[in-house]
Amino acid sequence: MPTPSDRGVPPDDPAIEPIRVLRPRRTDALAELLKDLPPRPAVGYESIVLSGRPSGTEDATEELPPVKDEQRVRDLPRGRVPGLRRTAVAAAVTAAAVIGFGGALLLTDRTESTAVAAPRPSASAPAAPAPTPTPTPTPSGATDPDGAGTLREGDSGPEVTDLQERLRHIPNIYDNGSTDGTYDATLAAAVARFQLWYGIRGDEDGVYGDDTRRDLESRTGGG
């Protein structure tokens, strides 16, 4: 389609019109044509009387003989016999029970024969003396693994009081704790907390030994 040189000015050529126009099909016209058709005459059927019975009636048929049980068993698919599976399972269980009972009897006989064959100790033989345990010598100076001046739960005295006062100087360890000189469960928990927070591993948990004493005194001043 040619494009005009000037925009807004209609071209001189005539406009192109569509060659084929699609219109919706009218179904009412087909219905009107069908109404104008003449009606068809009705087709009649004529009845015919048969002279005799056709072949293959009930009089000419024969009744089949009844099916016997033997035939039913033969008709079963191969490998399937009624009740065979239950019989096999019962036989297997019975055989297992017999084998287990026989094995138990054999084990009992062997145990009894072994007990009879073993020689009994004579009553006249002297009894062997029991060995005397040898005491393990304790090295000197190692009576307490945590040190000589170790304090633990249950102790009391001025050394416990000094420990309580030193722990009160450590933040969040023994705040507002008692200084009555008694090593109770609260003081043991404070000592264990101090050992955990400051990485002291030489003493038992909650026991004021040499390693805990040196670390605490270094943080709160010498003794």
Disulfide bonds with the S-S distance in Angstrom:
none
